[in-house]
Amino acid sequence: MADLAITPLPTPHLVLLRLHRADQAAFTAASAVLQLPTRPGAVVVTGGVEATWVRPDGWLLRSGDAGLLIQRLTSALTGHLHQAIDWGPSRAEIAVSGRDGAALLASGATTPVDGSGLPIGHATHLRLADALVLVHRTDQANWRLTIERAMADWLLAWLEDAAMSLA
């Protein structure tokens, strides 16, 4: 029997923040609201907001209140080219946990999700089976998968099917 749990999570409260790459003042202004990671895949948490570096000009922000976070960012970034979008309704999340979680994800991923490819506390976009997924490794045996809502049921079924082969 595999040591594994696959759990659909409630609709996330996510904001996608994009800033013009060359506008250091915009980065500084956003940093007055929350700390933004500066390295690929890095995740930082400040004031109840989790910020994940997803691209050179973009961060995925997790907050208890996406609307309030968007208001705060919009206020801080007045005069700067930026985009703050409520991304939660378009995304779904699935938790994968247990000692066999890495083996499950590796069975469909082209990038390692264990310590060699995805350190604890980091995230990366990867193709898992046929879906583009943001995988956040939260600790030794726990991953949070963020995916387009339209692909969530398919990915959940794929994960459950793949898990049976590990048993």
N, C-alpha and C positions, 0 to 999 in steps of 0.2 A: 504494500500500500504506500503510495507516494505521500510525502509530507508536503501538502500543498492545499492552498485555499484560493479560490477565484471568486471575487465578490464585486458585483456592480455597485458603484458608489452613487450617492445623491448628486443631483445636478450641481456642478461646481460654480463658484462665484469667481469668474476669471475676467481679467482685463488685459487686452493686448495693447501695449504701449509702444509706439514707434516715434523716434526722434531723428532729426536730420543728423547724419553722421558727423558732419563738420561743425555742428553748433555746440561747442563745449559749454556755452552759457545755458543752453537748454538742459543739458545733462546736469549741470550744477543746480538749476532751478528744480528739476525733478527730484534731485537728491535732498532737497529741503523737505520733501514729502515722505520719501522712503529711500533706502539704500539700494542702488542698482549694481548688480554684479558686472564686472568688466571682462571676465574671461569666458570663453565658450563653455556652455554647460554648467557654469557655476550657479548655485542657488544660495540666496541669503534671505534671512527673515529679520525684519525690523518692525516694531510697532504692530504686530499682528498681520503684517503683509509679507507674503513669500514672493520673492522676485526671482525669476529664472531667466538667464540669458538664453535667448533662442536664435538670435541672429545679430550681426554687428550693429544694427539700428533698432533692435526690438527685444522686448522683455514680456514674458507672460507673468502676470501678477495675480496672486490668489489672495482674496480678502473676504471677510465676512459680509461686506456690503460693497458690491461692485459699483453701484450708482454713486455712493458717497466718495469712493476712491476716484472715480472719473471726475467728479466735481472738484475735488482737491487738486488733482493733476492739472485740469483745465485752468483753474485759477492760477496755479503756480507757473504754468507755461504760457500765459498770455503774452503774445508778441513773438512766440517761437513756433516754428513749423513743427507740428506734432499731431499724433493721432492716438486717441485713447478709446478703445472699442470694448463694449460689453461682449465678451466672447463666450461666456458661460452657456447661454441657450444653444449655441451651435456645437458644443462639445459634450462628451460623456467621459466618464472615468471608470476604470476597473482596477481593483487592487489585486495584486498577485503576491501571496506570502507563503512562506515555508521553505524548508531546506532545499526542496526540489524546484523552487521558483526559477532559479537561474537556468536549470536544465530545460524547463518548459519554454522559457523565452528564447533560449539558444536554439531550440528545435525549429524556430521559424525566423530567427533574426540573422542578418548578415554581419552584424557587429556584436562583439562580446558584451554581455550585460553583467558579467561578474566583476570582480575587483580589477582585472586587467583592462577591461574596456569601459567600465562605468563605475567609478569610485562612489562610495557612499556619500550622499549629499549632493550628487550631481545629476544632470539630466541630459538626454540627447534625443534628437529625432532619429528614428531608424525605421526601416521597412520590416514589419513583423508580419509574416505570411505575405499577404498582398495589400496590407494597409500601412499607411504612414502614421506612426505613433510617436508621441513624446513620452519617453520612458524616464521616470524619476526614481532613482534608487534611494529610498528613504533610510534604510539601514541594512544590516547584513543579509536579511532574508525577506525584505519587503520592497515592492516596486509599485508605483502608481502609474498607470497607463492613461494618457489623455489622447482622445481620438475624436474625429468628426462624428457627430451624433448619428449621421446616416450610416456609418460603418460599425457602430457599437455592437449591435446584435450579432452581426456577422463575426466580429472579432471574439465576442464572448463565446459563441458556438465553436469557433476554431480552437480557442484556448481549452474549452472543456473537452473537445475531441482529442486534442494533443495530450492533455493530462491523462487520458485513459491509457495511452501508450506508455506512460511512465510507471503505471501501477504494477 
